[in-house]
Amino acid sequence: MTTGTITRADAERLDVSSPLAGTRERFRIPEGVIYLDGNSLGALPLGVADRMASVVEDEWGTGLIRSWNAAGWMELVGRISARIAPLVGVRGEDLHVGDSTSVSLFKSMVAAARLRPERSVIVVEPSTFPTDGYIAAGVADLLGLQLRWCDPADPLAAVDEDVALLSLTHVDFRTGAMFDMAGITAGAHARGALAQWDLCHSAGAVPVDLTGADADFAVGCSYKYLNGGPGAPAFTWVSPRLQDQARQPVTGWMGHAAPFAMQRDYAAADGMAGWASGTHPVLALSSLDAALGAFDGVSTDQLRAASLSLTDLFLALLDERVPGLDVVTPSDHARRGSQVSFRHPHAYALVQALIARGVIGDYRDDGDRDGIARFGFAPLYVTHTEVYDAVEHIAAVLAAEEHLDPAYATRNAVT
Ligand SMILES: Cc1ncc(COP(=O)(O)O)c(C=O)c1O
């Protein structure tokens, strides 16, 4: 293995001085695994398994239907919203939690378009996570609007007097590049459009200030950096400026002002309560509620400082140990989320070879271009020492050409 100027002892020192030294103990990370995929599925926080056992055995098994009242199942959404709120710079009462991100996007894109009835275009950027574009196309089709693709280098150039909504993903899922939320939101408003932000790759990893940016709508999943578990429900935020007028289209009984009055006609509940549609996913919400305890006492500044320190180290080590890699993540802190990615002709096989060594990242296709190897740095549980070891593994795999082993070429269903 090559020896460069950064040593493992340097990484160990960074762990000792990290603002989040100790929060890793709040998670169960399997022995022998370096987990750099929290940008896809967060690790399991301690406390979730016991909580789930109790919800299943006691609340469901013993309490049965009584638990809707006795165990406070109806209060889960409010409690979780209050815990997510400081991570994205909003008030808990302005969040709804319970749908998938895709459904949250659908509801809020329809609501946004209805707020600008004289405008006929939704703008999305082409490299966004596919579901954002698919949902925008579906909403455009449903409402007789047009979908317009913008240049990610200058999204505002596509926003003219026809545009109702500019919908962007704050941190890009492939490259980890981060948009200037406040500047772009102000630009959209100056052109009379609304701004929506997908926070899937931001919430819990980078500080987000939706209120300060004066954004209009936001959505985000909770199974990545929020560690809520596979398929954990997403959150939807609507600016308090707009809640009185914004109408979401999935008018199910749980969003009714009086669901148990069983009235014939729909009347939306006030505020974000009116963004519920069907019965709350109690098991998934319980897991998320317990998982969010991992953020207790942690500030977004601490998360950001730890995240940048980890990604800085990874980038510096790649530069030293594997020079010439096609890194696609911005080096500028203001433009970087909490992941680092590089393009490689054998990116899929390389990721598989790393997984075989216990270093878990993932792979994302990118059309005709070489694919992307992605490494996520969840600041609550990834250590600098692991970053050091991960880069040693990457260098070793490439030096020995382990990734060319045919065993790593066959794609799994989930990459
Ligand atoms: C930016 C972004 N939006 C949306 C999603 C997924 O949406 P859903 O929660 O509906 O599966 C992802 C998943 O990785 C994502 O990265």
PDBQT file of the ligand as one rigid body, heavy atoms in Angstrom, charges set to zero:
ROOT
HETATM    1  C1  LIG A 501     -33.679  13.144  -3.980  1.00  0.00    +0.000 C 
HETATM    2  C2  LIG A 501     -34.593  11.966  -3.779  1.00  0.00    +0.000 A 
HETATM    3  N1  LIG A 501     -35.929  12.134  -3.868  1.00  0.00    +0.000 NA
HETATM    4  C3  LIG A 501     -36.765  11.092  -3.688  1.00  0.00    +0.000 A 
HETATM    5  C4  LIG A 501     -36.287   9.826  -3.392  1.00  0.00    +0.000 A 
HETATM    6  C5  LIG A 501     -37.157   8.637  -3.211  1.00  0.00    +0.000 C 
HETATM    7  O1  LIG A 501     -38.490   8.859  -3.051  1.00  0.00    +0.000 OA
HETATM    8  P1  LIG A 501     -39.398   7.794  -2.274  1.00  0.00    +0.000 P 
HETATM    9  O2  LIG A 501     -39.197   8.050  -0.800  1.00  0.00    +0.000 OA
HETATM   10  O3  LIG A 501     -40.769   8.072  -2.749  1.00  0.00    +0.000 OA
HETATM   11  O4  LIG A 501     -38.928   6.430  -2.638  1.00  0.00    +0.000 OA
HETATM   12  C6  LIG A 501     -34.913   9.622  -3.280  1.00  0.00    +0.000 A 
HETATM   13  C7  LIG A 501     -34.395   8.274  -2.984  1.00  0.00    +0.000 C 
HETATM   14  O5  LIG A 501     -33.257   7.965  -2.911  1.00  0.00    +0.000 OA
HETATM   15  C8  LIG A 501     -34.058  10.720  -3.494  1.00  0.00    +0.000 A 
HETATM   16  O6  LIG A 501     -32.730  10.551  -3.428  1.00  0.00    +0.000 OA
ENDROOT
TORSDOF 0
